[in-house]
Amino acid sequence: MRAIRNEADSEFLDAGGTEPRVRAYSENGKRRSAGEISWMSAGEDRIGSEAAHDMIIVRGHGVVAALAGLALAAVAAPVRANSVTALEGSWTVAQATVNGALRADGKVLNATWTFRGPELVMQNANGERLRSALSFDATAEPPAFHVAPIDPPGERPLWIIWERRGDELRLAFYDGVDRRPEDFGPRHKLVVLTLVPARATPTAAAVDPCSILRVAGVDRLLGGPTQAQPAQHRASTPGSTCALHRTDGSSAISLTLVGPPAGPAYVGAARREADANRRMQVEEEPALGADAFSGTSGWTVVVVAHRRGTAMMLKFEALRADRVERQRFATRVLDQL
């Protein structure tokens, strides 16, 4: 499974394509060879810092995704992989970790893994697909299968262990290494995905973030007419983004939405980054719901929260408004989710 080097911009403060007042660049983001799924460490994880954070990435057309559509019977213990039908169906990636820490990446969260007999089709939220042949090791503990990519060719094979608990499916594999994991860790370079059955739920991609900003009163908050900036979609950023700025260029607001089921995990990963950034002042935002927080670095303020499974990341740049006004605006945005 192929990895593509991330643009090295910070996932959260630089999402939305607003003026790059706060941007993180990788000091050692060396491109790996084609055919790797890779977690690339580029220094200490940060929001709005000059060191890019670890993130899971996919090169070329390689896709890391999640499974959908299978109704699973609730069970208390893991189910053994004694047949191909044990994994039949489609799933969605709700959470991803590496070395036991949450990660947020557009190539992984809300992607789909679809098992069809001895075949696996992985498709990420950007539409990239990878078709692979599967072979199962019936004697392995935990249960395991080997992934041999077919289309596109040239992808790296991978050993994956798995377990089911109730509605959840967990998969684990080593980053860029074709070696079967011993367990679900946490271990160095071990990627663990939590997947849930795909359901016909609304996604953030179906919601226009620009419309949400305008209904919430973005022109009034910015104190003048606004216009949308050209979309700067990054493969590393899941969901959809809109950036609006005053026509005189003096201030801007951007909104990124990450739909269910990955929204809460995206908020958790953003919080981990904010806490790791020594130059950012982090504050709890209980009025916006559980896990909500804000982070301030210079003239940039980020507010992160989730509602009904959809994550909201608001970024305010050079905004002359106090915290109460920002909270009210964020509440109006959340009310539309």
N, C-alpha and C positions, 0 to 999 in steps of 0.2 A: 504494500500500500504506500503510495507515493506521498512525500511531504513537500510543501511549498513554503519557502521562507516568508514569514510574516513581514509586513511592511515596517515592522519594528516600532510603530507608533503605539502609544499607550492605548489600551483597549477602551478605557473609560473616559478619561479627560479629553482625548482627541477624537472620540466618536462624534459624528455629526457634521464634520466638514466645516466647522466655524474657524475663525482666524486662528492660526496655530500659535497662540500665545504660550500655551503650555503643551509641550510635545516631548515624548521620550524617544530617544534613538538608541539602537543597539550598538554597543561598543565592540562586541565580539560576535555579532550575528552572522557567522560564516555559513554560507550556503552548503548544505549537505549534498551528497550525491543523489541522483534521481532514484526513485524507487524506495523512499523511506517514509514511514510515518514517524514523526519526530516531535518530541517536546524539546524545544530549543531554549536553553538557559542563556539569557543575555544580561545577567546581572541581577541585582536585587529587584524584586517585584515592586512597582510603584504606579500610582496614578499621578500623571502630570509631572513626573520626575525625568531626569535625563538618563535613567537606566531603564531599559525595557524589561518587562516581566516575562517569566517562563510562560509559554503558551503552547498548546498542542496545535500542530499545523499539518497541512497536507500538501504535498508537492504535486505539480502537474495536474493530472486528472484524478489523482488518488482521492478517495472519499472515505472519511470515517463517519458513519451515520448510525441510526438506531432503528429498531424493529417496530412494526405497527400491527394492528388489527386482530390479534389473537386473544380470545377470551380464555383466561387461565383459571383453573380451579385453585382455590386458596389451599395452600399446604404449609405446614409449619416447618418442614425440613426441606433441604435442597433435593431436587429430583435428579436422578442419575440419567446420563445421556446414553440410554440403551437402545435408542432408535433414532432415525432421522426425524420422525414425526414429533419427537419431544420438543423441538424448537420451531416447528412449522408455524408460519405466520409472520406478521410484521410488528415492529416495535419502534418506539421513539426514545432517543437518548434524553433523559431528564437531568442527568448529573454526570460530571466527569471529574476525576481526581488524578493527580500524579504525586507520588511519594506521600499519599494520604491527604494532600491539600487540594481544595477546590480550584478548578480552572474553568474559564469561560472562553469559548472559541467558536466562531461561526461555522467551522468545518466539522464540529462535533455536536454541540448542543442542538437539539431538535432535528437531528439527522435521523434517517430511518435505516434499519437493517431488516431485510425481508428474506426469510428462509423458505426456499421452495425445493423440498426434497434434498438432494445432495448439492444444491446450488444456493449461494448467498448473493443478494444484490444490495449494495450499500449506496445510499444517496444522501448527500448533505443538503442543507437548507438552500444552497445556491444552485441545486440541480445537478451537480456533478455525480456521476455514477461509476461504480466499479462492480463488475460481475466476477464471481469466484467459484471454484469448485471446493467442496468440503469433503473431508475424510475424518471419521470419528474414531477415537481411541476408547473402546468400550471398557478397557481395564483401568483407565486413568482415575485417579482420585486427587483432586476434584475432577469431574467430567471435563473432557477436553475435545477440541476439534482443530484440525489444521486447515488453514485457508490458503488456497493456491489460486492467485489472480489469473483470470482468463482475458478479460476485456475491460480496459485497455491492457495490452501486453506490457511486459517489463516491470510489473510491480513486484514487490518483495513478498514472499510467503510469510505466514505468521501462525504461531501457536496461540490459541485462546482457550482459557478455562472458563467455565460458566457454572452458575447455580441459580435456581429459582426459589424464591420465597414469597408465597402468596402471588400477588399481581406483578411482582418485580422480577426482572432478569438482570443478573450481574455478570459482566464479562471483564476479564483481566488479561492483559498482554504486556510484554516488555516493549518499551519504546525502541524501535529500530533494531530489535534483536529477535531472531527466529528461534526462541527458546521457550519451552513450556514453563509457565510460572508455577511455583510450588504452592502458592495460596494467594489470597486476596490482599496480602500485605497489611500495612504499608511497607513497601520495599523500594529501593533505589531504582528509578526509571520504570516503575510499574504503573501502568495506566489502568484505572478501573472505571468502567462505565456502568451506570445504573439506567436500565431501560424499562419502560412501561408499555403495555399494549397501546397501539395507536388507536385513537378514537377520532370521530368527526367533530373536533372542537375548533372554534374560531382561532385563528392565528394572528399574531401581530402584523404579519405581512398583509393581511386583509384590511387592516386599519390604516388610514392615512394619517401619519403623525403631524403633517403640516396642518390638516384640518383640525386636529385636536388642539394644536397650539393656538390657532386662530379663534376657535370657539372659547378657549380658556381666557382670551383677552391679551394676546401677546403684544399687540400694538399699544394697548393702554399701558402695559407694564414697561415696555421699552420707551414709552413717551413719544412715539412718532410712527409714521408709516414704515412698514417692513417689506422685505422681499426675500424670496428663497435663494439660498446659495446653490450653485451647481452641486448635484449629488456626488459625493466622494465615497462610494461604497467600498468597504474593506472586507476582504474575505474572512479576516480574523474577527470581525464584529458580527454577531448573530442579530437577527431581527431587522427592523427597518428604521431609518433615521431621516429626520428633517432638520435643517438648520435655517433659521430666519434671522436676519439682521436688519438694523435700521438702515434706511437708504443712505444716510450720511456715513455709515460704517462705524459709528461710535460704540455700538454694543450689539450683542447677539445672544440668542437662546437656541439651543438645539435639544431635540427629544429623540431618544432611542427607545424602541419597544422590543422586548423579547417575549414571545408568546409562550403559552404552556406547552409541554410540562416543564420546560427548562427555566422559566422566569425566576423562581425562588433561588435556584442554584446560581444564576447569573448575579443576583443581588449578593449572595454569600461570597462569590469570587471577588466582586467589586469591593466588598468590605475588607476582605483579606488584603487587597492591594492598598486600600486607603490606610489601614493600620500599619502597613509596612513602610509607608512614605513619611519620613521624619519631617518633611517640610509641609505636610498637610495637617491642618487642624480639623479633627473629626468630632462631630457632635451627633448625639442621638436625636431622632425625630419621631418620638412616640405618637405625635398627633397624626402622622401619616401611616401608621400601622406598624405591625411587628417587623423587626429587622430594618426599618427605615433609618437612614442616616444622611448626613450631609458632610461634605469635605470642602475646606477652603484653602486655596493656595494662590497667593497674590490676588489678582483681579478675577480669578476664576472660582466659581462655586458650583459644586456638583451635588444634586439631590437624587438619592436612589431609594426606591421603594417598589413594592409589588402589590397588585390587587387582582384577585380571582385568577392567580396563576401567571399573570403577565407582568413582567418587570418594566419599570419606568426609570430611565436615567435622564434627568434634566441637567443641562449644563448652561450656566449663566456666565457670560463674559462681559466684564466692564459694566455691570448693571448697577445703576444707582437706585437700589431698593433695599430695604432692610429685611431682616430674617422673617418677620411676620408677613410681609408682602410676598416673599418667595414661598412661604408655606401655603398661603392662600392660593397662589397660582398652582402650586404642585397638587393641592387638594382638588382643584377644578380639573386638572389633567387626569388624576386618578379616577375621578367620578365618571369619566367617559370610557374607562376601560371595562 
